[in-house]
Amino acid sequence: MMMDFRSKSAGQNGTGSAGEAVTADQLTVIRLVERAAEGDVEAYGELYSIYLDRIYRYVFHQVRDKMIAEDITEEVFVKAWKAIDSCRGREKTFLPWLYRIAQNHVIDNLRRRRKQASIEMETVGEVGITQPEVEGDLERQELLGVIARLPQNQRQVIILKFIEGLDNPEIASIMGKSQGAVRVLQMRALAKLRKYLGGGK
């Protein structure tokens, strides 16, 4: 059961296409974060309404379980509310901050579910696969099952890049990595996806 931070006036959800919510209403979000950091519950309720679907979708694509995704999403927003004061002066980075909280909870959950959570970091060469190819494949629901087979960091990059529609600087901020490291993870992930989609193991 999701926690209801939403105010009665929060009619807009701002969760249309990936990326649109942040750019179209950036000033509004900044002001809401400023108010929330001052203890305004109604302002935080509006932030909850704006970003609930995005955070839930991001979590669900990693844990692949509706109830677990709902629980983690609730935990994310509760933790964010408790720490909202830390956003003072950094209002523009509120969404990446939410994603980082969500990712930490996802990792904790996956570690509990499978103790041997080790991330494979093999070196691969250049691969001939284009972003349009991946974006076209992502329209097919079965690809989500293939993405779930990727190592954690690679799966996170693919979800943020091709499902959430974020760019490399945003992904680097969320993951706490350099843009170069994000590009390497993306390349490795695309190599694995091509292999899996081609029938490899």
N, C-alpha and C positions, 0 to 999 in steps of 0.2 A: 504493500500500500504506500503510494507516494505521499510524502509530506506536503501539506498545502501551504506554501509560502505566498501563493498568489493573492493579490489584492482584488477587490471587486472591480477596480477600474482597469485591471490589466487585461484588456481585450485583445491586444495585438500579440501574436506569438513570435513574429519575426524570425521564424525558422524555415522559411521557404527553401530556396536552393542553397547549396553549400556555398558559403562565402558572402551571400547577399545580406544576411542579417547583420553582420559586423559592419560592412561598408556603408549600407544605406542609413543606419541609425547610430553611427559611431558616437556622435555628440550626445545623443540621448542616453546611450549606454554609459558614457563617461560620467554624465551627471547623476545617473542612477547609482553608479558605484560610489561616487562621492557622498551621496545621501546615505547609502547603506553603511558606508564606513563610519558615518556619524551616528549609527544606530537606528536608522529608519527602516523598520521591518517592511513597510509597504513598498519601499523602493527595492528592497531585496526580493520581495514577492514578484515584482515586475521582471527583475533579472532572471528569476527562476522560470517564469513563463516564457521568456525569450529563449533561454538556452536549455530548457529541460529536454526537448526532443533531440537536440544535437548530442548532448552528453549521453542520453540513454542509448541512442543509435550507435555511438562510438563504443560504448561499453558492450552492448549486445553483440556487435560484430566480432568481439574478441572472446567473450565468454560463451556465446551461443546458447544461452539459457535465459528465458524471459524473466523468471522469478529472481534469479541471481542478478541479472542486469538491473531490475527494478530496485533490489536491495542496495546494490553498489551505487546506483545513481542517487538514491536517497542519502546514503552515507556521504557522497561527494558534496551535496548541497548543504548538509548539516555541518560538515567540516569547514566548508567555504564560509558559511555564515559565522562560525565561531572565530575564524581567522580573517574576517573581512577587513579588520582594521589595518592589516598588513598591506592592503591595496592603496593606502593613502599615497598620492604622488605617482602611483603606477596604474592609474585607471585604464589606460589604453591596453594594458596587457592582461586584463581580467579574463578574457576567454582562454588564452594560452595557459594561464594559471589554473583555470578550471580543468582543462585537459590534463595538466600535469597531476592534479589531485586525483582525477579519474584514473589515469594510468597507474599511479601508485597503488590505488585500491585494486585495480585489475591484476597487477603483478602479485600483490599479497594473496588475492583469491586464487590465482593459478598456482602459486607456490603451495598453498594449502591443499589444493586438489591434486597436484602432482609434485611430489617432493623433489624430484630430480630436474628442476627447472634450470637447465643449462643452455646458454645461447651459443649456437654453432656460428663460428666466425671464420669460415673457410675463404680462401682467396679464389675469385673467379675472374675470367677475362672479360673483354667486351662482348656484349651479346647484341644480336640484331633484332631488337624488338622496339617498337615505337609506342609512345603514349596513346595515340589514337587506337592502336590495336588493343591495348589494355582497357581503355575506356569503353570500347565496343564490347569486349568480353565481360566487363563488369556489369553490363546490362543483363547478362545471363545469371540467374539466381544460383545456378550450380557452382559458379566460380567462388562463391563465399565459402563453400566447403573446402575448396582448394586453398584459399587464403588462410584458412584455419590451420593448415598443415605447416605453414611457414614458422620459422623461429620467431620468438616474441618481438624483437626489435624490427625485423623485416616486416612482420604482419602489421605492426603499428604504423610504419612508414606508408605501406600500401593503403591502409584504411584512411589515414590522414590525407594522403595525396589524391587518391582516386575516388574515394567515397565521400570524404568530407570536403574535398576541393581546396585544401590549403596549399600555400606555396612553400618552397623550401625554407625561406627565412622563418616562417611561422612554425613549421615542423621542427626546425632546429631549436627554436625557443622552447617549444613544448617538451622536446626530448632531452634538452640540455646538452646538445651536441653541436658540432660545427656544421656548416652547410656542406662541406666536403664529406664529412662522415655520413650525413643524410643521403648524399648522392651515391656513395658506395653501398649503403644499405639498400637503397632503391634498386641499384643495378643488380645486386645479389638476389633480391626478392624477385625481380623480373625474370632473372635467369631461371630461378626455381619454378616460377609460375609457368614459364614456357615449357620447361621439362615436364611438369605435372600435366599440363594441358595436352602435351604431346604423347601422354601415356607412360611417361617415365615414373620412377619411384623415388 
